[in-house]
């Protein structure tokens, strides 16, 4: 937080806005507080957050003053519009040449994608910027938009966004780890069937029994419970558990959990 306050030390109200966003990390209020801050900084009316991990883009979240906007709905997997995917790739490449997050300003009048043109026209979008940067091995992009009603970004507003770019990327990455990724991970532990499905799609090379025992260990069932569930003796369960730990070169349940989380 010291970094955020230092960047905005000439504007206490902006520092307060950053503080509100930080206080909302990991909660459902994060997107609303981020929109409030972006609106105070530069009149942003809609924003969306995207992440590229392992070459795959993912919509994370966003908010709009009007409650709905053109670029908030997440595209279906492997169904990203060609231009949107190209833009993310272009932004990702640009950030690789910089130690800091950067701001990219679109020339909407020069758009050559008819589908995007129609979406921007339908939602009456006048201007858009993308704040983007890397955090750890992931790439984040925040698309911020203004409508025809408020017009294009002014030069001072663009400078305000550029000055807070590093902080914006940092808080989005932190919230992703605390909230969006946590929600996704929790869903992967919702049932034994879900865990078994994930393990079958892995490259762990487990036998069917080892896989079944692994899934139940991850689900939190005791050895006695696993024995009852699978109709096995406790000693047999212990044998399968020892065998799968040896096959995966793991020291116990904690390392099994860490290995599983890497699949998600």
VEXZA-291853 format. One record per residue (C-alpha): residue number from 0; residue in one letter; x, y, z. Coordinates in steps of 0.2 Angstrom, whole numbers, plus 2048, in hexadecimal, padded with zeros to 3 digits. Example, Ala and Ser with C-alpha at 12.3 -4.5 7.8 and 13.67 -1.06 7.14 Angstrom:
! VEXZA-291853
ATOM   num   residuo    xx    yy    zz
ATOM     0         A   83E   7EA   827
ATOM     1         S   844   7FB   824
***
This chain:
! VEXZA-291853
ATOM   num   residuo    xx    yy    zz
ATOM     0         X   800   800   800
ATOM     1         X   80E   80C   803
ATOM     2         X   812   80B   7F0
ATOM     3         X   800   810   7EC
ATOM     4         X   800   81F   7F8
ATOM     5         X   811   825   7F2
ATOM     6         X   80B   825   7E0
ATOM     7         X   7FC   82F   7E5
ATOM     8         X   803   83A   7F2
ATOM     9         X   7FE   84A   7E9
ATOM    10         X   7EC   845   7E9
ATOM    11         X   7E5   83F   7FA
ATOM    12         X   7D4   83B   7F3
ATOM    13         X   7DC   82F   7E6
ATOM    14         X   7E6   827   7F4
ATOM    15         X   7D6   824   7FD
ATOM    16         X   7CF   81C   7EE
ATOM    17         X   7DE   810   7ED
ATOM    18         X   7DC   80C   7FF
ATOM    19         X   7CA   808   7FD
ATOM    20         X   7CE   7FC   7EE
ATOM    21         X   7DC   7F4   7F9
ATOM    22         X   7D0   7F2   808
ATOM    23         X   7C4   7E9   7FC
ATOM    24         X   7D0   7DC   7F6
ATOM    25         X   7CA   7CA   7F7
ATOM    26         X   7B7   7D0   7F9
ATOM    27         X   7A9   7D3   7ED
ATOM    28         X   7AB   7E5   7EF
ATOM    29         X   7BB   7E6   7E5
ATOM    30         X   7B4   7E9   7D4
ATOM    31         X   7A8   7F7   7DA
ATOM    32         X   7B6   800   7E4
ATOM    33         X   7C2   7FE   7D5
ATOM    34         X   7B5   806   7C9
ATOM    35         X   7B2   814   7D6
ATOM    36         X   7C5   817   7D6
ATOM    37         X   7C7   817   7C3
ATOM    38         X   7B8   822   7C1
ATOM    39         X   7BF   82F   7CD
ATOM    40         X   7D0   82E   7C5
ATOM    41         X   7CB   830   7B3
ATOM    42         X   7B8   82E   7B0
ATOM    43         X   7B8   81B   7AC
ATOM    44         X   7A7   815   7AB
ATOM    45         X   7AA   802   7A7
ATOM    46         X   7B9   7F7   7AA
ATOM    47         X   7BE   7E5   7A7
ATOM    48         X   7CC   7DB   7AE
ATOM    49         X   7D5   7CD   7A3
ATOM    50         X   7E3   7C1   7A7
ATOM    51         X   7EE   7B7   79B
ATOM    52         X   7F6   7A8   7A4
ATOM    53         X   7FF   79A   79A
ATOM    54         X   7F9   7A2   78A
ATOM    55         X   7E7   7A1   78E
ATOM    56         X   7DD   7B1   791
ATOM    57         X   7CF   7B2   79F
ATOM    58         X   7C3   7BF   7A3
ATOM    59         X   7C4   7C2   7B6
ATOM    60         X   7B7   7D0   7BA
ATOM    61         X   7B2   7E2   7B8
ATOM    62         X   7A5   7EE   7BB
ATOM    63         X   79A   7FC   7B3
ATOM    64         X   791   80B   7B9
ATOM    65         X   782   806   7AE
ATOM    66         X   783   7F4   7B5
ATOM    67         X   787   7EC   7A4
ATOM    68         X   793   7F0   796
ATOM    69         X   79B   7E9   786
ATOM    70         X   7AB   7E1   78C
ATOM    71         X   7A6   7DA   79D
ATOM    72         X   79E   7C9   797
ATOM    73         X   7AC   7BC   797
ATOM    74         X   7AE   7B3   786
ATOM    75         X   7AC   7A1   786
ATOM    76         X   7BC   796   787
ATOM    77         X   7C5   796   777
ATOM    78         X   7B8   7A2   76F
ATOM    79         X   7C1   7B3   772
ATOM    80         X   7BF   7BF   763
ATOM    81         X   7CE   7C0   758
ATOM    82         X   7D1   7D2   75B
ATOM    83         X   7CF   7D1   76E
ATOM    84         X   7DB   7C3   76F
ATOM    85         X   7E7   7CC   764
ATOM    86         X   7E6   7DC   76F
ATOM    87         X   7EA   7D2   77E
ATOM    88         X   7F9   7CA   776
ATOM    89         X   7FF   7DB   770
ATOM    90         X   7FD   7E3   781
ATOM    91         X   806   7D4   789
ATOM    92         X   815   7D6   77D
ATOM    93         X   816   7E8   781
ATOM    94         X   817   7E6   793
ATOM    95         X   825   7D9   791
ATOM    96         X   830   7E7   78C
ATOM    97         X   82C   7F2   79B
ATOM    98         X   82F   7EF   7AE
ATOM    99         X   81F   7F9   7B2
ATOM   100         X   80D   7F7   7AD
ATOM   101         X   808   802   79E
ATOM   102         X   7F9   80B   797
ATOM   103         X   7F4   808   785
ATOM   104         X   7E7   814   77D
ATOM   105         X   7DC   80D   76F
ATOM   106         X   7D8   816   760
ATOM   107         X   7C6   811   75F
ATOM   108         X   7C2   81A   74E
ATOM   109         X   7CF   80F   746
ATOM   110         X   7C8   7FE   74C
ATOM   111         X   7C7   7F2   73E
ATOM   112         X   7BD   7E4   747
ATOM   113         X   7AB   7E6   741
ATOM   114         X   7A5   7DC   750
ATOM   115         X   7AE   7E7   75D
ATOM   116         X   7A9   7F6   753
ATOM   117         X   796   7F1   755
ATOM   118         X   799   7ED   768
ATOM   119         X   7A1   7FE   76B
ATOM   120         X   794   807   762
ATOM   121         X   785   7FE   76A
ATOM   122         X   78C   802   77B
ATOM   123         X   790   813   776
ATOM   124         X   7A3   812   77B
ATOM   125         X   7AD   821   777
ATOM   126         X   7BE   81D   77D
ATOM   127         X   7C8   80E   784
ATOM   128         X   7D9   80C   78C
ATOM   129         X   7E1   7FC   792
ATOM   130         X   7EC   7FC   7A2
ATOM   131         X   7F7   7EC   7A1
ATOM   132         X   806   7E4   7A9
ATOM   133         X   80E   7D4   7B0
ATOM   134         X   80D   7CD   7C2
ATOM   135         X   817   7BE   7C5
ATOM   136         X   814   7B3   7B5
ATOM   137         X   803   7BA   7B1
ATOM   138         X   7FE   7C8   7A6
ATOM   139         X   7EF   7D4   7AB
ATOM   140         X   7E6   7E0   7A0
ATOM   141         X   7D9   7ED   7A7
ATOM   142         X   7CE   7F4   799
ATOM   143         X   7C6   804   79E
ATOM   144         X   7B9   80D   794
ATOM   145         X   7AF   81D   793
ATOM   146         X   79F   820   78A
ATOM   147         X   799   82D   77D
ATOM   148         X   790   836   78B
ATOM   149         X   7A1   83A   794
ATOM   150         X   7AC   83A   785
ATOM   151         X   7BE   835   782
ATOM   152         X   7CB   835   790
ATOM   153         X   7D4   846   793
ATOM   154         X   7E7   846   793
ATOM   155         X   7E7   849   7A6
ATOM   156         X   7DC   83A   7A8
ATOM   157         X   7E7   82F   79E
ATOM   158         X   7F6   835   7A9
ATOM   159         X   7ED   830   7B9
ATOM   160         X   7E9   81F   7B2
ATOM   161         X   7FB   81D   7AC
ATOM   162         X   802   822   7BD
ATOM   163         X   7F8   815   7C6
ATOM   164         X   7FB   807   7BA
ATOM   165         X   807   7FD   7C5
ATOM   166         X   7FB   7FE   7D4
ATOM   167         X   7EC   7F9   7C9
ATOM   168         X   7F4   7EA   7C3
ATOM   169         X   7FB   7E5   7D4
ATOM   170         X   7EA   7E6   7DD
ATOM   171         X   7E2   7DD   7CF
ATOM   172         X   7EE   7CF   7D0
ATOM   173         X   7ED   7CE   7E3
ATOM   174         X   7DA   7CE   7E2
ATOM   175         X   7DB   7C0   7D5
ATOM   176         X   7E5   7B5   7E1
ATOM   177         X   7DA   7B9   7F0
ATOM   178         X   7C9   7B8   7E8
ATOM   179         X   7C7   7B3   7D6
ATOM   180         X   7D3   7A5   7D6
ATOM   181         X   7CD   79F   7E7
ATOM   182         X   7BC   79E   7E1
ATOM   183         X   7C1   794   7D2
ATOM   184         X   7CC   788   7DD
ATOM   185         X   7BE   786   7E9
ATOM   186         X   7B3   780   7DB
ATOM   187         X   7C0   772   7D7
ATOM   188         X   7BE   76B   7E8
ATOM   189         X   7AB   76B   7E8
ATOM   190         X   7A9   758   7E5
ATOM   191         X   7B3   748   7E4
ATOM   192         X   7AD   746   7D2
ATOM   193         X   7B4   757   7CE
ATOM   194         X   7C5   753   7D5
ATOM   195         X   7C5   742   7CD
ATOM   196         X   7C1   74A   7BC
ATOM   197         X   7D0   756   7BE
ATOM   198         X   7DC   749   7C3
ATOM   199         X   7D7   73E   7B4
ATOM   200         X   7DB   74D   7A9
ATOM   201         X   7EC   74F   7B1
ATOM   202         X   7FC   746   7AC
ATOM   203         X   7FF   73F   7BD
ATOM   204         X   7FE   72D   7B6
ATOM   205         X   7F4   726   7C5
ATOM   206         X   7EB   716   7C5
ATOM   207         X   7D8   716   7C7
ATOM   208         X   7D9   712   7DA
ATOM   209         X   7E7   71E   7DD
ATOM   210         X   7DD   72B   7D5
ATOM   211         X   7CE   727   7DF
ATOM   212         X   7D8   727   7EF
ATOM   213         X   7E0   738   7EA
ATOM   214         X   7D0   740   7E7
ATOM   215         X   7C9   73B   7F8
ATOM   216         X   7D9   741   801
ATOM   217         X   7D7   752   7F8
ATOM   218         X   7C4   753   7FC
ATOM   219         X   7C9   751   80F
ATOM   220         X   7C3   73F   812
ATOM   221         X   7CD   735   820
ATOM   222         X   7D5   724   81C
ATOM   223         X   7C7   71C   825
ATOM   224         X   7BA   725   81B
ATOM   225         X   7C3   721   80A
ATOM   226         X   7C3   70F   80F
ATOM   227         X   7B0   70F   812
ATOM   228         X   7AD   719   802
ATOM   229         X   7B7   70E   7F7
ATOM   230         X   7B3   6FD   800
ATOM   231         X   7C6   6FB   804
ATOM   232         X   7CF   6F7   814
ATOM   233         X   7D8   705   81C
ATOM   234         X   7E9   6FC   819
ATOM   235         X   7E5   6FB   807
ATOM   236         X   7E1   70E   806
ATOM   237         X   7F1   711   80F
ATOM   238         X   7FB   707   802
ATOM   239         X   7F2   711   7F4
ATOM   240         X   7F6   721   7FD
ATOM   241         X   809   71C   7FF
ATOM   242         X   80A   717   7ED
ATOM   243         X   802   727   7E6
ATOM   244         X   80D   732   7F0
ATOM   245         X   81D   728   7EA
ATOM   246         X   817   729   7D8
ATOM   247         X   815   73C   7D9
ATOM   248         X   824   73E   7E5
ATOM   249         X   81A   747   7F2
ATOM   250         X   81C   747   805
ATOM   251         X   80A   747   80A
ATOM   252         X   7F9   74F   808
ATOM   253         X   7FF   761   809
ATOM   254         X   80A   75E   7F9
ATOM   255         X   7FC   755   7F1
ATOM   256         X   7F1   764   7F3
ATOM   257         X   7FE   770   7EC
ATOM   258         X   801   764   7DD
ATOM   259         X   7EE   764   7DA
ATOM   260         X   7EC   777   7DB
ATOM   261         X   7F9   778   7CD
ATOM   262         X   7EC   76F   7C2
ATOM   263         X   7DF   77C   7C4
***
